[in-house]
């Protein structure tokens, strides 16, 4: 499993280590101690500030950032990282919804519902991330 590795390298080894240390501390505070969560040196390769690949089995996640993260304030970076760390909590619900609609509905209905679930999940995670982030320390990487 090597998601994001086709994308260009974004982080130096030191930046990755600093962000990884922050993520390791934050994941304990966010009840994710049983998860293996890694910060990738590679950028997302997507049109988002950050992206998290979650392995369906094994509680493993990999977070990649976009070049735009370099221009973020420490508060914005913290909120972005918290947002990505909340995805594992939603993963099982999202996968259950996908399994329930898969094959039961026509392709068009399935695509519409799948997109609605993704949008709703992103909005919920975003609101939670901003509410929770202020209680976590600011990351010092990328400054």
C-alpha positions, 0 to 999 in steps of 0.5 A: 500500500503506497498511496500518494507516491506517484505525486511529487514530494512536498515535505522534507524529512524534518517537516515530515518528522515534525508533523508525524510527532504532532499527529502521533500526539493528537491521535491519542487525544482524539481516541485513535491510539489503535490506529497507525496514522502516517504523514506522507512526504508526498503531496495529495495530487488532488484539488484539496488541502489534504487527503487521507487514504484509509485502508479498509482493514487494519486501522491504517491511514496515510495523510498527505498535504497539498502545497497550499498548506505551506501558506496556512497559518498554524491555526489553519494547519491544525484544523486541517490536520484535525479534519484529516484525523477525524476521517477514521472515525467516520470510515466505518459508517461511510463504508457501511452506507456504501455497502448498503446502497451498492447493488441495491440501487441503479448506478445513477441513484447510487452515484447521487447518494454516494456523493451526498454521503461524502459531502455530508461527511466532509461538512460534519468533519469540518465542523467538528475539526474547527470545534476540536482543533482549538484544544490541541497544540499548534503544529510547528512544522512548515513555519 
